[in-house]
Amino acid sequence: MRTKSMINKPVVCLRNIFSLCLLLFSVLLLPACSKVDDPSLYPAFDPSQVEAPPKKPAVNFRKTRNVFWGDLHIHTSLSFDAYTMGVRAMPDEAYTYMKGGTIEHGMGYAIRAERPLDFGAVTDHSEFLGVAREMDPDKSGKNTLREVMETGSPLRITFNFFRTIYSQMGSSETRKETFGQAGMEEVSLSAWQEVIDSAERHNNPGVFSSFIAYEWSSMPNEDNLHRNVIYKNSQVPAFPYSSLDSDNPEDLWDALDQQRQQGMEVFAIPHNGNVSNGRMYQSVDFNGKPLTKAYASQRLYNEPISEVLQVKGASETHPVLSTEDEFANFEIYDQRLASDGGLSEPKGSYMRDALRTGIEFSHSEGFNPYRFGVIGSSDSHNASFAVEENNYHGKLPMLDGSAGLRLGESLLLPKSQNRGGRWSAMGLAGVWAEENTRASLFDAMRRKETYATSGPRMTVRFFGGWNYTHALLEAEDTLEQAYAQGVAMGGTLSKTTAESLQPVFAVWAAKDPIGANLDRIQIIKGWVDSDGNSQERVYDVAASGNRRVGVPGKLAAVGNTVDATTATYSNSIGATQLAAVWRDEDFNPQQEAFYYARVIEIPTPRFTTYDAVTMGVSAVEPISIQERAITSPIWYQSE
């Protein structure tokens, strides 16, 4: 195993948070400020008005799978960055929110999701877990930023507190002075136990599944290589393996391999490849050496899925990488999480590019390091999942916890420094599993029968085979036939003996029951040409209205009914359901290939448009977005 001694310095992400704190407090530590009128802060949280999670019936076992909705990326006050940005909620409150209950936002108002989730995980940073909260002499103190905004008074909490936290993270000596001879270990061990206990308390098989989990937060050279580590059951380590042990993902995989030998079932989920500066899915290993078959095998088993839609942007593809894809420019956030604020290199940072790199390796080297499925999750640092455009409450309270902050209308950060308005209200994980239990969901994620959405809960099925016909969509036993005659999303089609056959894909989608209609279904294909270079193409395979697919020319836009002055839209366009059986007429059996489906909604208001109506100001561009679902791929393997 590649090991390192304990690193006696803060991880880079904490240094970034400290820089943001410095900028924030340089604005707030003024003699006095004008009062800010921000209607999104009201009404203030009233404990007597709290709504408990609604009662949900258990979902019955289904051989052909049920779709379950979840978020495997939520932070609480046990994360250093969340606590220093105003979050005080604990894991129990996060699970209460996931299950549909009301909790208090860090800015002091009530938040509640429109609908509960089926599963979720608290994924607090393992680095300095629980430490910032423990160092605060007034753990109950909150809403200080709200007070500034309401009264115009200076911020009462002192900058020295944050400076002290940062300096005491800086060396083993200062940490031991603060926490005793054991350093931070006892504090973090206690916090990890709270994470475990809370997940155990809220796990209710059949109704709600809570996973024991954490985030490994590696930031080498300020490039994001974070992973969420998810355990199948209550067999978990005494303490998480963190980037303080090593910032090399290969060392994390070694640690997880060792845990499996001890009976722990676990995998890791990479996220925010979009801000990895090309390092999340690169063509060399962490140390710049050529990839090997052993590397590919270890990575594939440890990371069966990647998170591609979340608050800090989409990681499906980038307009620079997919120049012919008219829907590639969706919620792009490519500013590195670095002190210089530079842009992230697109190549090696996005899912589709990684899949293309993978089939190139398969063609030239005989192994594929990037055969992964996809999910979405929020990365909320508010002990909640903030994915609803009309019910968005931000990622970090002090940066984007109100409509005024997100739009740059409040007294805090200037618009040029405002990340909150450029972040996104997304995403969710859709998982096709037999039942709502940890084991069934975990197994479904390992086989990659998953998809990501930007927030809406559209139902999407995607299958590939050799003998599907259009009659499949009308059959009484459609799903039974689809599974029997092919593979579901996440699967692999083996080379057929009859080389004249072409792969056929069955896809169907239904709109979110309380959301927008559907615009179209697309299938994205990537393949390796005769020179060993990967190519890509987007096919429109189903469309709403009278628009015809499969004909020369670009499919016409569905239209746009969004009214920015009221943040409303109409379902007078689009379709409630779409389906297709599509044959790849361009198929070459000698070429490695992958296929995945993308379902696009009609335009709806972006959260910033809702914020503008709340604040009584003009909406900023884009006023509308086309929410979407992205499925895990199906691969064709020529050998």
C-alpha positions as CSV (number, residue, x, y, z in Angstrom):
1,M,0.0,0.0,0.0
2,R,1.2,3.5,-0.8
3,T,1.2,5.2,2.6
4,K,2.1,8.6,3.9
5,S,2.7,9.9,7.4
6,M,0.1,12.1,8.9
7,I,0.2,15.4,7.2
8,N,0.5,18.2,9.8
9,K,-1.1,21.0,7.8
10,P,-4.6,22.0,6.7
11,V,-6.0,20.6,3.5
12,V,-6.2,23.1,0.7
13,C,-10.0,23.3,0.7
14,L,-9.8,24.7,4.2
15,R,-7.4,27.4,3.1
16,N,-9.8,28.3,0.4
17,I,-12.6,28.6,2.9
18,F,-10.4,30.8,5.0
19,S,-9.7,33.1,2.0
20,L,-13.4,33.4,1.5
21,C,-13.9,34.2,5.2
22,L,-11.2,36.9,4.9
23,L,-13.0,38.5,2.0
24,L,-16.4,38.3,3.7
25,F,-15.3,39.7,7.0
26,S,-13.3,42.5,5.4
27,V,-16.7,43.7,4.1
28,L,-18.6,43.0,7.3
29,L,-16.1,44.5,9.8
30,L,-17.1,48.0,9.0
31,P,-18.3,50.6,11.6
32,A,-21.8,50.2,10.3
33,C,-23.7,49.2,7.2
34,S,-27.1,50.0,5.7
35,K,-29.9,47.7,6.4
36,V,-30.6,45.1,3.7
37,D,-34.2,44.3,2.8
38,D,-34.2,40.7,1.8
39,P,-37.7,39.1,1.8
40,S,-36.2,35.6,1.4
41,L,-35.1,35.8,5.1
42,Y,-38.7,35.8,6.3
43,P,-40.6,34.5,8.1
44,A,-38.0,33.7,10.7
45,F,-37.8,30.1,12.0
46,D,-40.5,29.3,14.5
47,P,-40.0,25.9,16.3
48,S,-43.7,25.7,17.0
49,Q,-44.4,25.6,13.2
50,V,-42.1,22.7,12.4
51,E,-43.6,20.0,10.3
52,A,-42.4,16.4,11.0
53,P,-41.6,14.1,8.1
54,P,-44.7,12.6,6.5
55,K,-45.5,9.0,7.1
56,K,-44.6,6.9,4.0
57,P,-45.7,3.3,3.2
58,A,-43.0,0.8,2.5
59,V,-42.3,0.1,-1.2
60,N,-42.9,-3.5,-2.2
61,F,-40.2,-5.7,-3.7
62,R,-40.2,-5.6,-7.5
63,K,-38.2,-7.9,-9.6
64,T,-38.1,-5.4,-12.5
65,R,-37.0,-2.7,-10.1
66,N,-38.4,0.4,-8.6
67,V,-36.9,3.9,-9.1
68,F,-35.7,5.4,-5.8
69,W,-34.6,9.0,-5.3
70,G,-31.7,10.1,-3.1
71,D,-28.9,12.4,-2.3
72,L,-25.5,10.9,-1.3
73,H,-23.7,14.2,-0.7
74,I,-25.0,16.3,2.2
75,H,-22.9,18.2,4.8
76,T,-23.7,19.3,8.3
77,S,-22.0,21.4,11.0
78,L,-19.5,18.6,11.5
79,S,-17.8,19.8,8.2
80,F,-15.2,22.5,8.8
81,D,-16.4,24.7,5.8
82,A,-20.1,24.3,6.6
83,Y,-19.6,25.3,10.3
84,T,-17.5,28.3,9.5
85,M,-20.0,29.5,7.0
86,G,-22.9,29.5,9.5
87,V,-24.3,25.9,9.5
88,R,-25.3,24.6,13.0
89,A,-27.5,21.6,12.0
90,M,-26.4,18.1,12.9
91,P,-26.8,14.8,11.0
92,D,-30.2,14.1,12.7
93,E,-31.5,17.3,11.3
94,A,-30.1,16.5,7.8
95,Y,-32.0,13.2,7.9
96,T,-35.1,14.9,9.1
97,Y,-34.9,17.2,6.1
98,M,-34.3,14.3,3.7
99,K,-37.3,12.5,5.0
100,G,-39.6,15.5,4.4
101,G,-39.4,17.4,7.8
102,T,-38.7,21.1,8.6
103,I,-35.4,22.3,9.9
104,E,-33.8,25.7,10.5
105,H,-31.5,27.1,7.8
106,G,-28.2,28.6,8.9
107,M,-29.6,32.1,8.1
108,G,-32.5,31.6,10.5
109,Y,-35.5,30.7,8.4
110,A,-37.4,27.4,8.0
111,I,-36.6,25.1,5.1
112,R,-38.6,22.1,3.9
113,A,-38.4,20.1,0.7
114,E,-41.5,19.7,-1.6
115,R,-41.1,16.0,-1.4
116,P,-39.0,13.6,0.7
117,L,-36.2,11.4,-0.5
118,D,-36.1,7.6,-0.5
119,F,-32.5,7.4,0.6
120,G,-29.6,9.6,1.5
121,A,-26.2,10.0,3.3
122,V,-24.5,12.6,5.4
123,T,-21.0,13.0,3.9
124,D,-19.1,15.3,6.2
125,H,-15.5,16.0,5.3
126,S,-13.3,13.5,7.1
127,E,-10.5,16.1,7.4
128,F,-10.9,17.8,10.8
129,L,-14.3,16.2,11.3
130,G,-16.2,18.0,14.0
131,V,-13.2,20.2,14.9
132,A,-14.5,23.7,14.0
133,R,-17.7,23.0,16.0
134,E,-15.7,21.9,19.0
135,M,-13.4,24.9,18.9
136,D,-16.3,27.4,19.0
137,P,-17.0,28.4,22.6
138,D,-20.6,29.2,21.7
139,K,-21.9,26.3,19.6
140,S,-25.4,27.6,19.8
141,G,-24.5,31.0,18.4
142,K,-26.0,31.5,15.0
143,N,-27.8,34.0,12.7
144,T,-25.1,36.6,13.3
145,L,-25.0,37.3,9.6
146,R,-28.8,37.6,9.5
147,E,-28.5,40.2,12.3
148,V,-26.1,42.3,10.2
149,M,-28.5,42.2,7.2
150,E,-31.5,43.1,9.4
151,T,-29.9,45.9,11.4
152,G,-26.9,47.1,9.5
153,S,-24.8,46.6,12.7
154,P,-21.2,45.2,12.4
155,L,-20.8,41.5,12.6
156,R,-20.6,40.5,16.3
157,I,-18.6,37.3,15.7
158,T,-14.9,38.1,15.7
159,F,-12.6,37.5,12.8
160,N,-10.1,36.3,15.4
161,F,-12.1,33.1,16.0
162,F,-11.7,32.0,12.4
163,R,-8.0,33.1,12.4
164,T,-7.5,31.1,15.5
165,I,-9.1,28.0,14.1
166,Y,-7.0,28.2,11.0
167,S,-3.7,28.7,12.9
168,Q,-4.5,25.9,15.3
169,M,-5.0,23.6,12.4
170,G,-1.5,24.5,11.2
171,S,0.7,22.2,13.3
172,S,0.5,19.2,15.5
173,E,1.8,21.3,18.4
174,T,-1.0,23.9,18.3
175,R,-3.6,21.2,17.8
176,K,-2.4,19.3,20.9
177,E,-2.3,22.5,22.9
178,T,-6.0,23.1,22.0
179,F,-7.3,19.5,22.3
180,G,-4.8,17.8,24.6
181,Q,-2.1,15.3,24.0
182,A,-4.4,13.2,21.7
183,G,-4.7,16.2,19.3
184,M,-7.9,16.3,17.3
185,E,-8.4,12.5,17.2
186,E,-10.8,12.2,20.1
187,V,-12.9,15.1,18.8
188,S,-13.1,13.6,15.3
189,L,-13.7,10.1,16.6
190,S,-16.7,11.4,18.6
191,A,-18.0,13.2,15.5
192,W,-17.6,10.1,13.3
193,Q,-19.6,8.1,15.9
194,E,-22.3,10.7,15.7
195,V,-22.4,10.2,11.9
196,I,-22.7,6.5,12.4
197,D,-25.3,6.6,15.1
198,S,-27.5,9.1,13.2
199,A,-27.5,7.0,10.1
200,E,-28.5,4.0,12.2
201,R,-31.3,5.8,13.9
202,H,-32.8,7.0,10.6
203,N,-32.5,3.8,8.6
204,N,-35.9,2.3,8.0
205,P,-35.8,-0.5,5.5
206,G,-38.6,-0.3,2.9
207,V,-39.2,3.4,3.7
208,F,-35.9,5.3,3.9
209,S,-32.4,4.0,3.6
210,S,-29.6,6.0,5.3
211,F,-26.0,5.2,4.4
212,I,-23.0,5.6,6.6
213,A,-20.6,7.8,4.6
214,Y,-18.1,10.6,4.5
215,E,-16.2,12.8,2.0
216,W,-12.5,12.3,1.3
217,S,-11.4,15.8,0.3
218,S,-8.2,15.7,-1.7
219,M,-7.0,19.0,-3.3
220,P,-3.5,18.5,-4.7
221,N,-2.3,21.8,-6.1
222,E,-5.8,23.1,-5.5
223,D,-7.3,20.7,-8.0
224,N,-10.5,19.0,-6.9
225,L,-10.2,15.2,-6.5
226,H,-12.9,14.7,-3.9
227,R,-14.7,11.4,-3.4
228,N,-17.7,10.4,-1.3
229,V,-17.1,7.0,0.4
230,I,-20.3,5.0,0.9
231,Y,-20.7,1.9,3.1
232,K,-23.2,-0.8,2.4
233,N,-24.2,-1.5,6.0
234,S,-23.1,-0.8,9.6
235,Q,-19.7,-2.6,9.2
236,V,-17.5,0.5,8.9
237,P,-14.0,1.5,10.0
238,A,-13.2,3.0,13.4
239,F,-12.3,6.2,11.6
240,P,-12.4,7.3,7.9
241,Y,-9.4,7.3,5.7
242,S,-8.8,11.0,4.9
243,S,-6.7,13.1,2.6
244,L,-4.6,13.9,5.7
245,D,-3.4,10.3,5.3
246,S,-2.8,10.7,1.6
247,D,-4.2,12.9,-1.2
248,N,-3.6,10.2,-3.8
249,P,-6.8,8.4,-4.8
250,E,-4.9,5.2,-5.4
251,D,-4.0,5.2,-1.7
252,L,-7.7,5.6,-0.9
253,W,-8.5,2.6,-3.1
254,D,-5.9,0.6,-1.2
255,A,-7.5,1.5,2.1
256,L,-10.9,0.5,0.8
257,D,-9.5,-2.7,-0.6
258,Q,-8.1,-3.5,2.9
259,Q,-11.5,-2.7,4.5
260,R,-13.2,-5.1,2.2
261,Q,-10.8,-7.8,3.3
262,Q,-12.1,-7.1,6.8
263,G,-15.7,-7.6,5.7
264,M,-16.7,-4.0,4.9
265,E,-18.5,-3.4,1.6
266,V,-17.7,0.1,0.3
267,F,-17.2,2.2,-2.8
268,A,-16.2,5.8,-3.6
269,I,-18.0,8.3,-5.8
270,P,-15.9,11.0,-7.5
271,H,-17.5,14.4,-7.9
272,N,-16.9,17.8,-9.5
273,G,-14.6,16.6,-12.1
274,N,-15.5,19.9,-13.8
275,V,-13.2,21.7,-11.4
276,S,-10.4,19.1,-11.2
277,N,-8.3,21.0,-13.8
278,G,-8.2,17.9,-16.0
279,R,-7.1,15.5,-13.3
280,M,-10.2,13.6,-12.4
281,Y,-10.2,11.5,-15.6
282,Q,-6.7,12.0,-16.9
283,S,-4.7,9.6,-19.1
284,V,-2.0,9.0,-16.5
285,D,-2.1,8.1,-12.9
286,F,-1.8,10.5,-9.9
287,N,2.0,10.7,-10.2
288,G,2.0,11.1,-14.0
289,K,2.9,7.5,-14.8
290,P,1.2,5.5,-17.6
291,L,-2.0,3.7,-16.7
292,T,-2.0,0.0,-16.3
293,K,-4.5,-2.9,-16.3
294,A,-4.1,-3.2,-12.6
295,Y,-4.9,0.5,-12.1
296,A,-8.0,0.2,-14.3
297,S,-9.2,-2.8,-12.5
298,Q,-8.8,-1.2,-9.1
299,R,-10.4,2.0,-10.1
300,L,-13.4,0.3,-11.7
301,Y,-14.2,-1.7,-8.6
302,N,-13.7,1.1,-6.2
303,E,-15.5,3.8,-8.3
304,P,-18.4,2.2,-10.2
305,I,-20.3,5.5,-10.4
306,S,-19.5,9.2,-10.6
307,E,-21.5,12.3,-9.6
308,V,-22.1,14.4,-12.6
309,L,-24.7,17.0,-11.6
310,Q,-24.5,19.0,-8.4
311,V,-24.5,22.5,-6.9
312,K,-21.0,23.3,-8.2
313,G,-22.0,22.6,-11.8
314,A,-22.5,19.9,-14.4
315,S,-19.7,17.4,-15.2
316,E,-21.4,15.7,-18.2
317,T,-19.6,17.6,-21.0
318,H,-18.3,21.1,-21.9
319,P,-18.9,23.2,-25.1
320,V,-15.2,23.1,-25.8
321,L,-15.2,19.3,-25.8
322,S,-18.6,18.8,-27.5
323,T,-18.8,21.5,-30.1
324,E,-21.7,19.9,-32.0
325,D,-23.8,19.4,-28.9
326,E,-26.3,22.2,-28.6
327,F,-27.2,21.2,-25.1
328,A,-23.6,21.0,-23.8
329,N,-23.6,24.5,-22.3
330,F,-25.7,23.5,-19.3
331,E,-24.9,24.9,-15.8
332,I,-21.2,25.1,-16.6
333,Y,-19.1,26.1,-13.6
334,D,-15.4,25.9,-14.5
335,Q,-13.8,28.2,-11.9
336,R,-11.3,26.2,-9.9
337,L,-11.7,26.1,-6.2
338,A,-8.4,27.7,-5.9
339,S,-6.9,30.9,-4.4
340,D,-6.2,32.3,-7.9
341,G,-9.7,31.6,-9.1
342,G,-8.5,30.4,-12.5
343,L,-10.4,28.2,-14.9
344,S,-10.3,24.5,-14.9
345,E,-8.9,22.6,-17.9
346,P,-11.9,20.9,-19.6
347,K,-10.0,17.9,-21.0
348,G,-10.0,15.2,-18.4
349,S,-12.7,17.0,-16.3
350,Y,-15.9,15.7,-17.8
351,M,-17.9,12.4,-17.9
352,R,-18.2,12.1,-21.7
353,D,-14.6,12.9,-22.4
354,A,-13.7,10.3,-19.7
355,L,-15.9,7.7,-21.4
356,R,-14.2,8.5,-24.7
357,T,-10.8,8.2,-23.1
358,G,-11.8,4.9,-21.7
359,I,-12.8,3.3,-25.0
360,E,-9.6,4.6,-26.6
361,F,-7.6,2.8,-23.9
362,S,-9.8,-0.3,-24.5
363,H,-8.9,-0.2,-28.2
364,S,-5.2,0.5,-27.8
365,E,-4.3,-1.2,-24.5
366,G,-7.0,-3.8,-23.9
367,F,-8.3,-2.2,-20.7
368,N,-10.8,0.6,-19.9
369,P,-10.2,2.7,-16.7
370,Y,-13.4,4.7,-17.2
371,R,-16.4,2.4,-17.4
372,F,-18.5,4.1,-14.8
373,G,-22.2,4.9,-14.3
374,V,-23.6,8.3,-13.1
375,I,-25.7,9.9,-10.4
376,G,-26.5,13.4,-9.3
377,S,-26.3,14.7,-5.7
378,S,-26.5,18.2,-4.2
379,D,-23.3,18.8,-2.2
380,S,-25.5,20.9,0.1
381,H,-23.7,22.3,3.1
382,N,-27.0,23.3,4.8
383,A,-27.9,19.8,6.1
384,S,-30.4,19.7,3.3
385,F,-30.7,19.0,-0.5
386,A,-31.2,22.3,-2.4
387,V,-32.3,21.1,-5.8
388,E,-35.7,22.7,-6.3
389,E,-35.4,25.9,-8.4
390,N,-38.5,27.4,-6.8
391,N,-37.4,26.4,-3.3
392,Y,-33.6,27.0,-3.4
393,H,-31.8,28.1,-0.3
394,G,-28.1,27.9,-1.4
395,K,-25.0,25.9,-0.5
396,L,-23.2,27.9,2.2
397,P,-25.3,30.4,4.3
398,M,-22.8,33.2,4.4
399,L,-22.1,33.0,0.7
400,D,-25.5,32.3,-0.8
401,G,-28.0,31.8,2.0
402,S,-30.5,34.3,0.7
403,A,-31.9,35.6,-2.6
404,G,-30.1,39.0,-2.0
405,L,-26.8,37.3,-1.5
406,R,-27.1,35.1,-4.5
407,L,-28.0,38.0,-6.8
408,G,-25.4,40.3,-5.3
409,E,-28.1,42.7,-4.2
410,S,-27.1,42.5,-0.5
411,L,-24.2,44.3,1.3
412,L,-21.8,41.4,1.3
413,L,-19.7,40.3,-1.7
414,P,-19.5,42.3,-4.9
415,K,-21.1,40.6,-7.8
416,S,-17.7,39.9,-9.3
417,Q,-16.9,37.8,-6.2
418,N,-20.3,36.2,-6.0
419,R,-20.0,32.4,-6.5
420,G,-23.5,31.7,-5.2
421,G,-25.3,33.1,-8.2
422,R,-23.2,31.0,-10.5
423,W,-23.8,27.8,-8.6
424,S,-26.8,25.6,-9.5
425,A,-29.9,24.1,-7.9
426,M,-29.1,20.4,-8.6
427,G,-28.9,17.3,-8.5
428,L,-30.5,14.0,-7.5
429,A,-29.7,10.3,-7.9
430,G,-32.2,7.9,-9.5
431,V,-31.5,4.3,-8.7
432,W,-33.3,1.3,-10.1
433,A,-33.4,-1.3,-7.3
434,E,-35.7,-4.1,-6.2
435,E,-36.5,-2.6,-2.8
436,N,-35.6,0.3,-0.6
437,T,-32.9,-1.2,1.5
438,R,-29.2,-0.4,1.9
439,A,-28.2,-3.7,0.3
440,S,-30.5,-3.4,-2.7
441,L,-29.6,0.2,-3.4
442,F,-25.9,-0.4,-3.0
443,D,-26.0,-3.4,-5.3
444,A,-27.9,-1.4,-7.9
445,M,-25.3,1.4,-7.7
446,R,-22.5,-1.1,-8.1
447,R,-24.0,-2.6,-11.2
448,K,-24.5,1.1,-12.4
449,E,-28.3,0.9,-12.9
450,T,-28.5,4.5,-12.1
451,Y,-29.1,7.9,-13.6
452,A,-28.6,11.6,-12.7
453,T,-31.1,14.4,-12.8
454,S,-30.6,18.1,-12.3
455,G,-33.4,18.0,-9.7
456,P,-36.7,16.9,-11.4
457,R,-37.9,13.4,-10.8
458,M,-38.6,12.2,-14.4
459,T,-38.7,8.4,-14.7
460,V,-36.2,7.1,-17.3
461,R,-35.6,3.5,-18.6
462,F,-32.7,2.7,-21.0
463,F,-32.0,-0.8,-22.4
464,G,-29.7,-2.1,-25.1
465,G,-29.9,-5.4,-27.1
466,W,-29.8,-7.0,-30.5
467,N,-33.4,-8.0,-31.1
468,Y,-35.7,-5.3,-29.7
469,T,-38.5,-4.2,-31.9
470,H,-41.0,-1.3,-31.6
471,A,-43.5,-3.8,-30.3
472,L,-41.6,-3.9,-27.1
473,L,-43.0,-0.6,-26.0
474,E,-46.6,-1.9,-26.3
475,A,-46.1,-5.3,-24.7
476,E,-47.8,-6.2,-21.5
477,D,-44.5,-7.6,-20.1
478,T,-42.3,-4.8,-21.5
479,L,-39.8,-4.8,-18.7
480,E,-39.5,-8.5,-18.4
481,Q,-38.7,-8.7,-22.2
482,A,-36.3,-5.8,-21.9
483,Y,-34.3,-7.4,-19.2
484,A,-34.4,-10.9,-20.8
485,Q,-33.4,-9.8,-24.3
486,G,-30.7,-7.2,-23.4
487,V,-29.0,-5.1,-20.7
488,A,-30.1,-2.1,-18.6
489,M,-28.3,1.1,-18.2
490,G,-24.8,0.3,-16.8
491,G,-24.5,-2.9,-18.7
492,T,-22.3,-4.2,-21.5
493,L,-23.3,-5.7,-24.9
494,S,-21.0,-8.4,-26.0
495,K,-20.0,-8.9,-29.6
496,T,-22.7,-10.8,-31.5
497,T,-21.8,-13.8,-33.7
498,A,-24.1,-12.4,-36.5
499,E,-22.0,-9.3,-37.5
500,S,-24.9,-8.0,-39.7
501,L,-26.9,-7.2,-36.6
502,Q,-26.9,-3.7,-35.2
503,P,-27.5,-2.8,-31.6
504,V,-31.0,-1.6,-30.7
505,F,-31.8,0.7,-27.8
506,A,-35.1,1.1,-26.0
507,V,-35.7,4.2,-24.0
508,W,-38.7,5.7,-22.5
509,A,-39.3,8.6,-20.1
510,A,-42.2,10.1,-18.1
511,K,-42.2,13.7,-16.8
512,D,-41.9,14.5,-13.1
513,P,-45.4,14.2,-11.8
514,I,-45.3,17.8,-10.4
515,G,-42.8,19.2,-12.9
516,A,-42.4,20.3,-16.5
517,N,-43.2,18.4,-19.7
518,L,-40.5,16.8,-21.8
519,D,-38.9,18.3,-24.9
520,R,-36.9,15.3,-26.3
521,I,-34.9,12.2,-25.7
522,Q,-31.4,11.9,-27.1
523,I,-28.9,9.1,-27.3
524,I,-25.3,10.1,-27.1
525,K,-22.9,7.7,-28.8
526,G,-19.1,7.6,-28.5
527,W,-17.0,5.2,-30.6
528,V,-13.4,4.6,-31.6
529,D,-12.6,5.1,-35.3
530,S,-10.2,3.0,-37.4
531,D,-7.3,5.3,-36.3
532,G,-8.0,4.6,-32.6
533,N,-9.4,8.1,-32.0
534,S,-12.7,8.5,-30.2
535,Q,-15.6,10.3,-31.8
536,E,-19.1,11.4,-30.5
537,R,-22.5,12.1,-31.9
538,V,-25.9,13.2,-30.4
539,Y,-29.0,11.6,-31.9
540,D,-32.5,12.9,-31.3
541,V,-34.6,9.8,-31.0
542,A,-37.9,11.1,-29.6
543,A,-39.5,14.6,-29.6
544,S,-42.7,16.2,-28.4
545,G,-45.2,17.9,-30.7
546,N,-45.1,17.3,-34.4
547,R,-41.3,17.4,-34.7
548,R,-39.8,14.5,-36.6
549,V,-36.6,12.8,-35.5
550,G,-34.2,10.9,-37.8
551,V,-34.6,13.4,-40.7
552,P,-31.8,15.6,-42.0
553,G,-31.3,18.9,-40.3
554,K,-31.4,20.1,-36.7
555,L,-34.5,19.4,-34.6
556,A,-36.4,22.6,-34.0
557,A,-36.5,24.0,-30.5
558,V,-39.5,23.1,-28.4
559,G,-40.3,26.7,-27.6
560,N,-40.2,28.7,-24.3
561,T,-43.1,29.7,-22.1
562,V,-41.1,31.2,-19.2
563,D,-42.3,34.6,-18.0
564,A,-39.3,36.1,-16.1
565,T,-41.4,38.8,-14.5
566,T,-43.4,36.2,-12.6
567,A,-41.1,33.2,-12.6
568,T,-43.7,31.0,-14.2
569,Y,-44.0,28.7,-17.2
570,S,-46.7,26.7,-18.9
571,N,-47.0,23.0,-19.7
572,S,-48.8,23.9,-22.9
573,I,-45.8,22.6,-24.9
574,G,-43.9,19.4,-24.6
575,A,-45.0,15.9,-23.8
576,T,-45.9,14.0,-20.6
577,Q,-44.2,10.9,-21.9
578,L,-41.8,10.0,-24.7
579,A,-40.4,6.7,-25.9
580,A,-38.3,5.2,-28.7
581,V,-36.7,2.1,-30.1
582,W,-33.6,3.2,-31.9
583,R,-31.3,1.2,-34.1
584,D,-27.7,2.3,-34.6
585,E,-27.5,2.4,-38.4
586,D,-23.9,3.6,-38.3
587,F,-22.7,0.7,-36.2
588,N,-19.4,-1.0,-36.9
589,P,-18.9,-4.2,-34.9
590,Q,-15.1,-3.7,-34.9
591,Q,-15.4,-0.4,-33.0
592,E,-15.6,0.0,-29.3
593,A,-18.6,2.2,-28.3
594,F,-20.8,3.5,-25.5
595,Y,-24.3,4.9,-25.5
596,Y,-26.3,6.8,-22.9
597,A,-29.6,8.5,-22.9
598,R,-30.3,12.2,-22.1
599,V,-33.9,13.4,-21.4
600,I,-34.5,17.1,-21.8
601,E,-37.4,19.1,-20.2
602,I,-39.0,22.2,-21.7
603,P,-37.6,25.5,-20.4
604,T,-38.5,26.4,-16.9
605,P,-37.4,29.4,-14.7
606,R,-33.9,29.1,-13.1
607,F,-33.6,29.7,-9.4
608,T,-32.1,33.1,-10.0
609,T,-35.3,34.1,-11.8
610,Y,-37.3,33.1,-8.7
611,D,-34.8,35.1,-6.6
612,A,-35.2,38.2,-8.8
613,V,-39.0,38.1,-8.4
614,T,-38.5,37.8,-4.6
615,M,-36.2,40.8,-4.5
616,G,-38.2,42.8,-7.0
617,V,-35.4,43.2,-9.5
618,S,-34.9,42.3,-13.1
619,A,-33.9,38.7,-13.7
620,V,-30.4,37.9,-14.8
621,E,-29.4,35.6,-17.7
622,P,-30.1,32.8,-18.1
623,I,-33.7,33.4,-17.0
624,S,-34.6,29.8,-17.9
625,I,-33.0,26.4,-18.1
626,Q,-33.8,23.0,-19.6
627,E,-33.5,20.5,-16.7
628,R,-32.4,17.0,-17.7
629,A,-31.7,13.4,-16.8
630,I,-28.5,11.6,-17.8
631,T,-28.4,7.8,-17.7
632,S,-25.5,5.5,-17.1
633,P,-24.0,4.3,-20.3
634,I,-24.4,0.9,-22.1
635,W,-21.1,-0.2,-23.6
636,Y,-20.4,-2.3,-26.7
637,Q,-17.3,-4.4,-26.4
638,S,-15.9,-5.6,-29.6
639,E,-13.7,-8.4,-28.1
